Amino acid sequence: MYKTLTEAFHYPKPDLDTKAVKKKVKAKAKPRNMGKTMYRLWQYMAVQKGLLILVLFLVAVSCFLGLLGPYLVGISIDNYIVNKEFNGLGTMLLLLGIIYFLYSVSLFLQNYWMIGISQSTVYKLRTDLFAQFHELSIAYFDKKQHGELMSRVTNDIENVSSTLNSSVIQIFSSVLTLIGTISIMLWLSPLLTVLSLIIIPAMYWGMKWITARTGLLFKQQQQKLGELNGFIEESISGQRIVKTFSLEDKMIMELVDKGESLKNVSYWAQVYSGFIPKLMNMLNNISFALIVGVGGLIILKTGNISIGIVVIFVEYSRQFTRPLNDLSNQFNTLLSAIAGAERVFEVLDEQSEDEDEEKADSLDQVSGDVVFSNVSFAYEEDKGILEGVSFHAKPGETIALVGPTGAGKTTVINLLSRFYDATGGVIKLDGKDITSIKRESLRKHMGFVLQDAYLFGGTIRENIRYGRLDASDKEVEEAAQLANAQSFIDSLPDGYETVLQADGNSISQGQKQLLSIARAILADPEILILDEATSSIDTITEVKIQEALQVLMRGKTSFVVAHRLNTIKHADCILVLNTGEVIERGTHEELLQKNGFYSRLNQNQFSPDTGENGANRP
């Protein structure tokens, strides 16, 4: 992959100073107001408000004890060590031991409880995000990489989790420590306090320069990580195609390119953020030198302060710069978490499929009377898919949709089931506009057998029962028999209890389709939608399935999308679509007599030269 070691450790520096780059990154990351995002995270945490208040109280206690310890050390030096009072020193050492023990206990408890709060918060956030995925429309998933969406559930939320575990406590603790430290330092010696504060301007400008770059880099990092995850997910899902076309090297090179991009951004994000502790340590050492030097001179020349006070200031200056250092580090971590949280909230803010259905009705019973009236649809403006499609499917009729690829057959099905809504015209079910019917209620009366049969990880029985969760074992087995799946199920070692891998990859495509048909049979809907339902089935099995489907389709309104014309000869009406319009309609015999598009399609498909599949379709 890398020709030389130099190439492996080469990190091109990103251009972060141009307005074009900043605009591009912001457009891709779509950042919202940081305060708003933090407030929304707080709303998730506030569910455990009582425990959170207790944690913050313990943080305050630990800060007080942390400030009290160095002060008592200085008092011990002035009152006991200098004067060699061993009894008082022993008492003070015992008191310091108790203080630091309580300090350690408070740290343990606050971290222990904060981890519980953060995990509960992230659990709720992840659950809400996953639930939102199931509320979004099919159109949303058609526009997004599945791997990129998975990255939001995993990487982005995990980023939020790791930040909540430490940042909330750290930020609150740092603020209290700063306030307490400055207050005591001013009380002890205003002059030494001013010396300690000299480093603040340098810290401010240094942090401003660093965070201006890390903010953009962390957003780029999250975006590129999502892109990489999406690519990997697609590559694994399409592994069969990759190997079929021997594209392994191409996929690896694409991964290298995306990985290089992520590596470079991550490298510079960490490099810039790594400047923070180095800067703080340098300024911290300068502060130590100033305090010790000036404090020593004051002791030698005027005696206005004691050795103990100088020791207290040295320790407090460390406690003063450490919170600033912690705040700086947490700010970078917080930026990364906010970038992840924004991506999560971006999905949560998407309009769900049912948000526009507050006044929609539910259907208890359906006869199956479907009317398309001058229906049009376009996925994008000026890119029409359907134009003026009209037909009437009476209850119990079978409507077949045929035509070349891209004619709009599947789009008709998507509009009927409201995976998409028509951009023009009206679709009615039993006289009601389907946009006035709740999607969930509408689809409960529909059964789907799609070209790409999808099975979930689980037993065969569970996958069939997915069509109707309250079905008995007997009903499941009857549905399998009707779909002619019984014979292959019996041939499996565990029969109906055979556990399938995700997407049913442990069985053939034809067997997956049989189970998908059994699932639809079990659902027993009033409307059937068969989208290339037998495209993956061998000819012998197809005949058996057609017989079973004919029984199933009796009394039900059925819509059949098919390329194999022999499967739709008995349809009540065949709609021939081309370029989004219905160009012919009628029964099989009527369309053959017209000697038009359908007739030529039929001749090509069944002519000896082209075979059943028809290589020369119009």
ZAMARGU-4260 file (C-alpha; in steps of 0.2 Angstrom, whole numbers, plus 5000, padded with zeros to 4 digits):
<rodrens>
0) 5000/5000/5000 | 5014/5012/5005 | 5030/5011/4994 | 5041/5020/5007 | 5040/5023/5026
5) 5040/5041/5022 | 5024/5040/5013 | 5016/5030/5027 | 5020/5044/5039 | 5016/5059/5027
10) 5002/5070/5033 | 4998/5084/5021 | 4994/5099/5031 | 4976/5105/5028 | 4972/5122/5022
15) 4962/5129/5036 | 4964/5148/5033 | 4954/5150/5017 | 4936/5156/5018 | 4932/5143/5005
20) 4938/5129/5016 | 4929/5135/5031 | 4913/5138/5021 | 4914/5120/5014 | 4917/5112/5031
25) 4903/5121/5039 | 4891/5117/5025 | 4895/5098/5026 | 4895/5098/5045 | 4879/5109/5046
30) 4883/5115/5063 | 4870/5122/5074 | 4871/5134/5088 | 4883/5126/5101 | 4873/5133/5116
35) 4857/5125/5109 | 4865/5108/5106 | 4872/5108/5124 | 4855/5113/5131 | 4847/5098/5121
40) 4860/5087/5129 | 4856/5094/5146 | 4838/5090/5143 | 4843/5072/5141 | 4854/5072/5157
45) 4841/5082/5167 | 4830/5066/5168 | 4842/5061/5182 | 4842/5079/5190 | 4843/5073/5208
50) 4858/5062/5206 | 4866/5075/5195 | 4864/5088/5209 | 4872/5076/5221 | 4887/5073/5209
55) 4889/5092/5208 | 4888/5094/5226 | 4902/5081/5228 | 4912/5091/5215 | 4910/5106/5226
60) 4916/5096/5241 | 4931/5089/5232 | 4936/5107/5226 | 4934/5114/5244 | 4945/5100/5251
65) 4957/5102/5236 | 4960/5120/5241 | 4960/5117/5259 | 4975/5105/5258 | 4988/5116/5251
70) 4983/5130/5263 | 4985/5119/5278 | 5002/5114/5271 | 5008/5132/5271 | 5001/5135/5289
75) 5010/5119/5294 | 5027/5126/5287 | 5025/5143/5296 | 5018/5137/5312 | 5025/5120/5315
80) 5040/5116/5304 | 5049/5132/5306 | 5046/5132/5325 | 5049/5114/5326 | 5033/5110/5335
85) 5032/5091/5332 | 5015/5089/5341 | 5006/5102/5331 | 5014/5095/5315 | 5008/5077/5319
90) 4990/5084/5322 | 4991/5093/5306 | 4997/5078/5296 | 4983/5068/5303 | 4971/5081/5298
95) 4978/5082/5281 | 4977/5063/5279 | 4958/5064/5283 | 4956/5078/5271 | 4964/5069/5257
100) 4955/5053/5261 | 4938/5062/5260 | 4944/5071/5244 | 4948/5054/5236 | 4931/5046/5241
105) 4922/5061/5234 | 4931/5059/5218 | 4927/5041/5217 | 4908/5043/5221 | 4906/5058/5209
110) 4915/5048/5194 | 4905/5032/5199 | 4888/5041/5198 | 4892/5052/5183 | 4896/5037/5173
115) 4879/5030/5177 | 4871/5047/5172 | 4881/5048/5156 | 4877/5030/5151 | 4858/5032/5154
120) 4859/5048/5144 | 4867/5040/5129 | 4856/5025/5131 | 4841/5037/5129 | 4849/5046/5115
125) 4853/5030/5105 | 4836/5024/5108 | 4828/5040/5102 | 4839/5040/5086 | 4835/5022/5082
130) 4817/5025/5085 | 4818/5040/5073 | 4826/5029/5060 | 4810/5019/5060 | 4799/5035/5059
135) 4808/5042/5044 | 4802/5040/5026 | 4810/5028/5013 | 4814/5044/5003 | 4826/5049/5017
140) 4836/5032/5017 | 4836/5033/4998 | 4847/5049/4999 | 4858/5043/5013 | 4872/5031/5015
145) 4867/5017/5027 | 4885/5016/5034 | 4885/5035/5037 | 4869/5033/5047 | 4876/5019/5056
150) 4891/5030/5061 | 4879/5042/5070 | 4872/5028/5080 | 4889/5021/5085 | 4904/5033/5083
155) 4895/5050/5086 | 4885/5044/5101 | 4900/5035/5108 | 4909/5052/5106 | 4896/5060/5116
160) 4896/5046/5129 | 4915/5048/5132 | 4914/5067/5134 | 4899/5066/5146 | 4909/5054/5157
165) 4922/5067/5161 | 4918/5084/5154 | 4903/5088/5165 | 4913/5085/5181 | 4929/5092/5174
170) 4921/5109/5168 | 4911/5112/5184 | 4926/5107/5195 | 4938/5118/5185 | 4927/5133/5187
175) 4925/5131/5205 | 4943/5128/5208 | 4947/5144/5198 | 4935/5155/5208 | 4941/5148/5225
180) 4960/5148/5220 | 4959/5167/5214 | 4949/5172/5230 | 4962/5164/5242 | 4977/5170/5232
185) 4970/5188/5232 | 4967/5187/5251 | 4985/5181/5254 | 4995/5192/5243 | 4988/5203/5229
190) 5005/5206/5222 | 5009/5187/5219 | 4991/5185/5213 | 4995/5198/5199 | 5011/5189/5194
195) 5001/5173/5193 | 4988/5181/5181 | 5001/5188/5169 | 5000/5172/5159 | 4981/5174/5156
200) 4983/5184/5140 | 4996/5172/5133 | 4984/5158/5137 | 4969/5167/5129 | 4978/5171/5112
205) 4986/5154/5112 | 4970/5145/5115 | 4961/5156/5102 | 4973/5151/5089 | 4973/5133/5092
210) 4954/5131/5094 | 4951/5140/5078 | 4959/5126/5069 | 4954/5111/5080 | 4935/5116/5078
215) 4936/5114/5059 | 4947/5099/5060 | 4936/5089/5072 | 4920/5093/5062 | 4930/5086/5046
220) 4935/5071/5056 | 4918/5066/5061 | 4911/5069/5043 | 4926/5059/5035 | 4923/5045/5048
225) 4905/5044/5043 | 4910/5043/5024 | 4923/5029/5028 | 4910/5019/5038 | 4897/5021/5024
230) 4910/5015/5011 | 4915/5000/5022 | 4897/4995/5025 | 4893/4996/5006 | 4909/4986/5002
235) 4904/4972/5014 | 4886/4972/5008 | 4891/4971/4990 | 4906/4959/4992 | 4898/4946/4980
240) 4898/4960/4966 | 4916/4965/4970 | 4922/4948/4968 | 4912/4944/4953 | 4920/4959/4944
245) 4937/4956/4952 | 4937/4974/4959 | 4946/4970/4975 | 4961/4981/4971 | 4950/4995/4966
250) 4940/4994/4982 | 4956/4994/4992 | 4963/5009/4984 | 4947/5018/4987 | 4948/5014/5005
255) 4966/5019/5005 | 4961/5036/4998 | 4947/5039/5011 | 4958/5032/5025 | 4972/5044/5020
260) 4960/5058/5020 | 4953/5053/5038 | 4971/5050/5044 | 4977/5067/5038 | 4963/5076/5046
265) 4964/5066/5062 | 4983/5068/5063 | 4982/5087/5062 | 4967/5088/5074 | 4977/5079/5087
270) 4993/5089/5083 | 4984/5106/5086 | 4975/5100/5101 | 4991/5093/5107 | 4998/5110/5108
275) 4987/5114/5122 | 4995/5105/5136 | 5012/5110/5130 | 5007/5128/5130 | 5000/5126/5147
280) 5015/5118/5154 | 5027/5131/5147 | 5016/5145/5154 | 5014/5135/5171 | 5033/5134/5173
285) 5035/5153/5169 | 5022/5156/5183 | 5031/5145/5195 | 5048/5154/5192 | 5040/5171/5194
290) 5031/5167/5210 | 5046/5158/5218 | 5058/5172/5212 | 5048/5187/5217 | 5041/5178/5233
295) 5059/5174/5238 | 5065/5192/5235 | 5050/5199/5246 | 5055/5187/5260 | 5073/5192/5260
300) 5071/5211/5258 | 5054/5215/5267 | 5048/5199/5276 | 5030/5204/5272 | 5026/5187/5268
305) 5031/5170/5275 | 5039/5154/5267 | 5022/5145/5270 | 5013/5158/5259 | 5025/5156/5245
310) 5023/5137/5246 | 5004/5140/5246 | 5006/5151/5231 | 5017/5139/5221 | 5004/5125/5224
315) 4989/5137/5221 | 4997/5143/5205 | 4998/5124/5199 | 4979/5123/5204 | 4976/5139/5195
320) 4984/5134/5179 | 4978/5115/5180 | 4959/5120/5179 | 4964/5132/5164 | 4973/5117/5156
325) 4958/5105/5160 | 4946/5118/5153 | 4956/5120/5137 | 4958/5101/5134 | 4939/5098/5138
330) 4935/5112/5126 | 4943/5102/5112 | 4935/5086/5118 | 4918/5096/5119 | 4920/5102/5101
335) 4922/5084/5095 | 4907/5079/5105 | 4896/5093/5100 | 4900/5089/5081 | 4894/5072/5085
340) 4879/5077/5094 | 4874/5089/5080 | 4874/5075/5068 | 4863/5065/5079 | 4851/5079/5082
345) 4851/5082/5063 | 4843/5066/5061 | 4831/5068/5076 | 4826/5085/5068 | 4821/5077/5052
350) 4802/5077/5049 | 4796/5060/5053 | 4784/5051/5041 | 4769/5053/5052 | 4771/5071/5058
355) 4759/5077/5045 | 4745/5065/5050 | 4738/5072/5066 | 4721/5073/5058 | 4722/5057/5047
360) 4710/5043/5049 | 4713/5025/5053 | 4705/5011/5043 | 4697/4996/5051 | 4690/4987/5035
365) 4695/4989/5017 | 4687/4983/5002 | 4701/4987/4990 | 4694/4999/4978 | 4709/5009/4972
370) 4708/5024/4960 | 4723/5033/4953 | 4717/5050/4945 | 4729/5060/4935 | 4744/5055/4946
375) 4761/5063/4943 | 4777/5061/4953 | 4795/5068/4953 | 4809/5063/4964 | 4817/5080/4960
380) 4810/5096/4951 | 4811/5094/4932 | 4814/5076/4933 | 4797/5068/4932 | 4794/5049/4934
385) 4775/5048/4932 | 4764/5059/4922 | 4745/5059/4922 | 4743/5041/4927 | 4725/5036/4929
390) 4716/5019/4932 | 4703/5011/4943 | 4706/4994/4952 | 4690/4987/4958 | 4689/4976/4974
395) 4696/4959/4970 | 4704/4963/4953 | 4722/4960/4948 | 4731/4974/4940 | 4748/4970/4932
400) 4761/4984/4928 | 4773/4980/4914 | 4785/4990/4904 | 4804/4993/4902 | 4816/4997/4916
405) 4813/5015/4923 | 4795/5016/4916 | 4788/5020/4933 | 4781/5003/4938 | 4788/5002/4955
410) 4785/5021/4958 | 4766/5017/4956 | 4768/5004/4970 | 4778/5016/4981 | 4764/5029/4979
415) 4750/5017/4983 | 4759/5012/4999 | 4764/5030/5003 | 4783/5027/5003 | 4782/5043/4993
420) 4767/5055/4991 | 4762/5060/4974 | 4767/5077/4968 | 4751/5079/4958 | 4734/5071/4956
425) 4724/5060/4969 | 4725/5042/4974 | 4710/5035/4983 | 4706/5019/4993 | 4688/5015/4995
430) 4684/5033/4990 | 4696/5041/5003 | 4711/5051/4998 | 4726/5040/5005 | 4734/5056/5011
435) 4720/5057/5024 | 4724/5039/5030 | 4737/5036/5042 | 4752/5027/5034 | 4753/5013/5047
440) 4734/5010/5045 | 4735/5010/5026 | 4750/4997/5026 | 4742/4986/5038 | 4729/4982/5024
445) 4743/4978/5012 | 4754/4963/5009 | 4771/4965/5001 | 4782/4953/4991 | 4797/4962/4984
450) 4810/4958/4972 | 4824/4958/4985 | 4817/4947/4999 | 4824/4952/5016 | 4825/4941/5031
455) 4831/4945/5048 | 4843/4935/5059 | 4832/4922/5068 | 4823/4906/5065 | 4813/4903/5050
460) 4797/4902/5060 | 4801/4920/5067 | 4804/4927/5050 | 4787/4920/5043 | 4778/4926/5059
465) 4784/4943/5055 | 4769/4945/5044 | 4758/4943/5059 | 4766/4942/5076 | 4751/4935/5085
470) 4750/4920/5072 | 4751/4902/5080 | 4764/4889/5075 | 4750/4880/5065 | 4746/4896/5055
475) 4764/4899/5051 | 4766/4881/5045 | 4750/4882/5034 | 4757/4898/5026 | 4773/4890/5022
480) 4764/4875/5014 | 4753/4887/5004 | 4769/4895/4998 | 4777/4878/4994 | 4791/4882/5006
485) 4787/4866/5017 | 4798/4854/5007 | 4814/4864/5008 | 4810/4869/5027 | 4808/4850/5031
490) 4825/4847/5022 | 4834/4858/5035 | 4842/4850/5050 | 4831/4860/5063 | 4816/4863/5051
495) 4806/4879/5057 | 4819/4882/5071 | 4833/4883/5059 | 4842/4900/5063 | 4846/4911/5048
500) 4860/4923/5047 | 4856/4941/5044 | 4848/4944/5027 | 4846/4925/5026 | 4862/4923/5018
505) 4863/4905/5023 | 4849/4900/5011 | 4847/4902/4992 | 4838/4918/4985 | 4824/4907/4979
510) 4821/4900/4996 | 4822/4917/5004 | 4808/4923/4991 | 4798/4908/4996 | 4798/4913/5015
515) 4794/4931/5010 | 4779/4925/5001 | 4774/4914/5016 | 4776/4930/5026 | 4763/4939/5015
520) 4751/4924/5015 | 4751/4924/5034 | 4747/4943/5034 | 4732/4939/5024 | 4729/4958/5018
525) 4715/4965/5008 | 4728/4972/4995 | 4743/4962/4988 | 4758/4970/4981 | 4769/4959/4971
530) 4785/4968/4964 | 4794/4955/4953 | 4789/4942/4967 | 4795/4927/4956 | 4810/4935/4948
535) 4822/4924/4958 | 4813/4908/4957 | 4816/4893/4946 | 4803/4889/4933 | 4796/4874/4942
540) 4795/4882/4959 | 4787/4897/4950 | 4773/4887/4943 | 4769/4881/4961 | 4770/4898/4968
545) 4758/4905/4955 | 4745/4892/4959 | 4747/4897/4978 | 4746/4915/4974 | 4731/4913/4963
550) 4722/4906/4978 | 4729/4919/4990 | 4723/4933/4978 | 4705/4928/4977 | 4694/4942/4983
555) 4709/4953/4985 | 4715/4968/4975 | 4732/4964/4968 | 4745/4974/4960 | 4758/4964/4951
560) 4774/4971/4944 | 4782/4958/4932 | 4794/4957/4917 | 4789/4939/4914 | 4773/4941/4905
565) 4768/4923/4907 | 4765/4927/4926 | 4751/4940/4922 | 4741/4932/4908 | 4726/4931/4919
570) 4727/4948/4926 | 4710/4958/4925 | 4719/4973/4918 | 4737/4975/4912 | 4744/4993/4912
575) 4759/4996/4900 | 4770/5010/4906 | 4783/5019/4896 | 4792/5035/4901 | 4781/5037/4916
580) 4764/5036/4906 | 4751/5023/4903 | 4752/5020/4885 | 4741/5004/4884 | 4729/4995/4895
585) 4718/4980/4894 | 4718/4961/4896 | 4732/4950/4889 | 4721/4945/4874 | 4715/4963/4871
590) 4733/4970/4871 | 4739/4956/4859 | 4725/4960/4847 | 4731/4979/4847 | 4747/4973/4840
595) 4756/4988/4849 | 4770/4989/4862 | 4764/4975/4873 | 4762/4964/4858 | 4780/4967/4853
600) 4786/4965/4871 | 4777/4948/4871 | 4784/4942/4854 | 4802/4947/4859 | 4800/4938/4876
605) 4794/4922/4869 | 4802/4921/4852 | 4814/4907/4849 | 4829/4919/4846 | 4827/4928/4862
610) 4821/4915/4874 | 4809/4918/4888 | 4818/4932/4896 | 4819/4941/4879 | 4836/4950/4876
615) 4828/4961/4863 | 4814/4969/4873 | 4808/4986/4867
</rodrens>
